Amino acid sequence: MLDPRIVDPTGSYVRYSELPPEELDQVVAVLTAIKEWRESEERISLQSRSYMRLNETDMKALRFVIAAKNSGVLVTAGMLAGHLQISTASITKMLDRLEKAGHITRSAHPDDRRAVVVDVTAATHTDARATIGRKHARRFDVAAALSPSEREVVIKFLTSLAALEDEPDQDSETGQDGEPDQPGGSGAQQH
């Protein structure tokens, strides 16, 4: 449920009473569309991972290696660990698993004997393009069909949403954890 009239009928969090009903319905429609797109993305990601027999981190690693390869950049295990924000020990285990499954190869770095270059195999690159590439192309087409001013609105909206995730969940009118002050709640003042 995304309708604040249902999930927050008292307006404790969402101040929706100032909006005319038709605008509130439109806001709820926007939030519903975002939810549907997220669910669609999750289904696509799961289908791709299932098809390629990979977990989410493995898939992120392959996307990074493919993007770097397409840009002419050599990927090292250290670069991959930094990108995925996991330890070098975890990277080694992941690369062993991906290499055993035939998704990547490892070779000596041409300029740094201590480093190992990670590359995607031709078969995995082809599979990734077939499963992910076509879907990305369709998303690109949808964005390209928007007018420049429509794209600016979408960019501003999505950037603002993303920035919310970086803000602490605290409000001057609520308790420390973002919960309204209620008896026994963590935001309640003790006397």
C-alpha positions as CSV (number, residue, x, y, z in Angstrom):
1,M,0.0,0.0,0.0
2,L,1.4,3.4,-1.0
3,D,-1.7,5.5,-0.3
4,P,-1.0,7.7,2.8
5,R,-4.7,7.8,3.4
6,I,-4.5,4.1,4.2
7,V,-1.0,3.6,5.6
8,D,-0.9,6.9,7.6
9,P,-4.5,7.9,8.1
10,T,-3.6,10.5,10.9
11,G,-1.0,12.2,8.7
12,S,1.7,11.6,11.2
13,Y,4.4,11.3,8.5
14,V,2.8,12.3,5.3
15,R,1.2,15.7,5.2
16,Y,-1.3,15.0,2.4
17,S,-4.3,17.0,3.7
18,E,-3.0,20.1,1.8
19,L,-3.3,18.4,-1.5
20,P,-6.6,18.3,-3.5
21,P,-7.8,14.7,-3.9
22,E,-7.0,14.5,-7.6
23,E,-3.4,15.6,-6.9
24,L,-3.1,13.1,-4.1
25,D,-4.3,10.4,-6.4
26,Q,-1.7,11.4,-9.0
27,V,1.1,11.3,-6.3
28,V,0.0,7.9,-5.3
29,A,0.0,6.9,-9.0
30,V,3.7,8.1,-9.3
31,L,4.7,6.1,-6.2
32,T,2.8,3.0,-7.5
33,A,4.6,3.3,-10.9
34,I,8.0,3.5,-9.1
35,K,7.1,0.4,-7.1
36,E,6.0,-1.4,-10.3
37,W,9.2,-0.4,-12.1
38,R,11.4,-1.6,-9.1
39,E,9.5,-4.9,-9.0
40,S,10.0,-5.3,-12.8
41,E,13.8,-4.5,-12.4
42,E,14.0,-7.1,-9.6
43,R,12.3,-9.8,-11.8
44,I,14.6,-9.0,-14.8
45,S,17.6,-9.2,-12.5
46,L,16.5,-12.5,-11.0
47,Q,15.8,-13.9,-14.5
48,S,19.2,-12.8,-15.8
49,R,21.0,-14.2,-12.7
50,S,19.0,-17.5,-12.9
51,Y,19.7,-17.8,-16.6
52,M,23.4,-17.3,-16.0
53,R,23.4,-19.2,-12.7
54,L,24.9,-16.3,-10.8
55,N,24.2,-14.5,-7.5
56,E,23.7,-10.8,-7.3
57,T,27.3,-9.9,-6.4
58,D,28.6,-12.2,-9.2
59,M,26.3,-10.4,-11.7
60,K,27.5,-6.9,-10.4
61,A,31.1,-8.1,-10.9
62,L,30.5,-9.3,-14.4
63,R,28.7,-6.0,-15.3
64,F,31.7,-4.0,-14.0
65,V,34.2,-6.2,-15.9
66,I,32.1,-5.9,-19.1
67,A,31.7,-2.1,-18.8
68,A,35.4,-1.7,-18.2
69,K,36.3,-4.0,-21.1
70,N,34.0,-1.9,-23.4
71,S,35.9,1.2,-22.2
72,G,39.3,-0.4,-22.8
73,V,40.1,-0.5,-19.1
74,L,41.9,-3.5,-17.6
75,V,40.2,-4.7,-14.4
76,T,42.3,-6.0,-11.5
77,A,41.0,-8.0,-8.5
78,G,41.7,-5.0,-6.3
79,M,39.6,-2.7,-8.5
80,L,36.8,-5.2,-8.4
81,A,37.0,-5.5,-4.6
82,G,36.8,-1.7,-4.3
83,H,33.8,-1.5,-6.7
84,L,31.9,-4.2,-4.9
85,Q,33.1,-3.1,-1.4
86,I,34.1,-6.6,-0.4
87,S,37.4,-8.0,1.0
88,T,40.2,-9.3,-1.2
89,A,39.6,-12.7,0.3
90,S,36.0,-12.6,-0.8
91,I,37.0,-11.4,-4.3
92,T,39.4,-14.4,-4.6
93,K,36.7,-16.8,-3.7
94,M,34.3,-15.1,-6.1
95,L,36.8,-15.1,-8.9
96,D,37.6,-18.8,-8.3
97,R,33.9,-19.6,-8.6
98,L,33.4,-17.4,-11.7
99,E,36.5,-18.9,-13.4
100,K,35.4,-22.4,-12.6
101,A,32.0,-21.7,-14.1
102,G,33.6,-20.4,-17.3
103,H,32.5,-16.7,-16.9
104,I,35.9,-15.1,-16.4
105,T,39.6,-15.6,-17.1
106,R,42.6,-14.3,-15.1
107,S,45.9,-13.3,-16.5
108,A,49.1,-11.4,-15.5
109,H,48.8,-7.6,-15.7
110,P,51.0,-6.4,-18.6
111,D,52.5,-3.5,-16.5
112,D,52.3,-4.7,-12.9
113,R,53.6,-8.2,-12.1
114,R,51.8,-8.2,-8.7
115,A,48.4,-7.6,-10.2
116,V,46.0,-10.0,-12.0
117,V,43.7,-8.9,-14.8
118,V,40.2,-10.2,-14.8
119,D,38.4,-10.5,-18.1
120,V,35.0,-11.9,-19.1
121,T,34.9,-14.9,-21.5
122,A,33.4,-14.4,-24.9
123,A,30.5,-16.8,-24.1
124,T,29.5,-14.9,-20.9
125,H,29.9,-11.5,-22.7
126,T,27.5,-12.8,-25.4
127,D,25.0,-14.2,-22.8
128,A,25.1,-10.9,-20.9
129,R,24.5,-8.9,-24.0
130,A,21.6,-11.1,-24.9
131,T,19.9,-11.0,-21.5
132,I,20.7,-7.5,-20.3
133,G,21.6,-5.6,-23.4
134,R,18.2,-5.9,-25.1
135,K,16.4,-4.9,-21.9
136,H,18.7,-1.9,-21.4
137,A,18.2,-0.9,-25.1
138,R,14.4,-0.8,-24.5
139,R,14.8,1.3,-21.4
140,F,17.0,3.6,-23.4
141,D,14.3,3.9,-26.0
142,V,11.7,4.9,-23.4
143,A,14.0,7.6,-22.1
144,A,14.9,8.8,-25.5
145,A,11.2,9.1,-26.4
146,L,10.8,11.8,-23.8
147,S,11.2,15.4,-24.7
148,P,14.3,17.2,-23.2
149,S,12.1,19.0,-20.7
150,E,10.4,15.8,-19.7
151,R,13.8,14.1,-19.2
152,E,14.9,17.1,-17.0
153,V,11.8,16.6,-14.8
154,V,12.5,12.8,-14.5
155,I,16.2,13.5,-13.7
156,K,15.4,16.0,-11.0
157,F,12.7,13.7,-9.5
158,L,14.9,10.6,-9.4
159,T,18.0,12.5,-8.2
160,S,15.9,14.0,-5.4
161,L,14.6,10.5,-4.5
162,A,18.1,9.1,-4.4
163,A,19.3,12.0,-2.2
164,L,16.6,11.1,0.4
165,E,18.3,7.8,1.0
166,D,21.5,9.6,2.0
167,E,19.7,11.8,4.6
168,P,19.3,10.7,8.2
169,D,15.8,9.5,9.0
170,Q,15.2,12.2,11.5
171,D,12.7,15.1,11.7
172,S,12.4,18.0,14.1
173,E,8.8,17.0,14.8
174,T,9.5,13.3,15.5
175,G,11.7,11.3,17.9
176,Q,15.3,10.5,17.2
177,D,14.6,7.5,15.0
178,G,12.0,9.2,12.9
179,E,9.1,7.7,14.9
180,P,6.4,10.0,16.2
181,D,6.5,10.7,19.9
182,Q,4.3,8.1,21.5
183,P,4.1,6.7,24.9
184,G,6.7,3.9,25.2
185,G,8.2,4.7,21.8
186,S,11.8,5.5,21.4
187,G,11.0,9.1,20.6
188,A,8.9,9.5,23.8
189,Q,10.2,11.8,26.4
190,Q,10.6,10.3,29.8
191,H,9.5,12.4,32.8
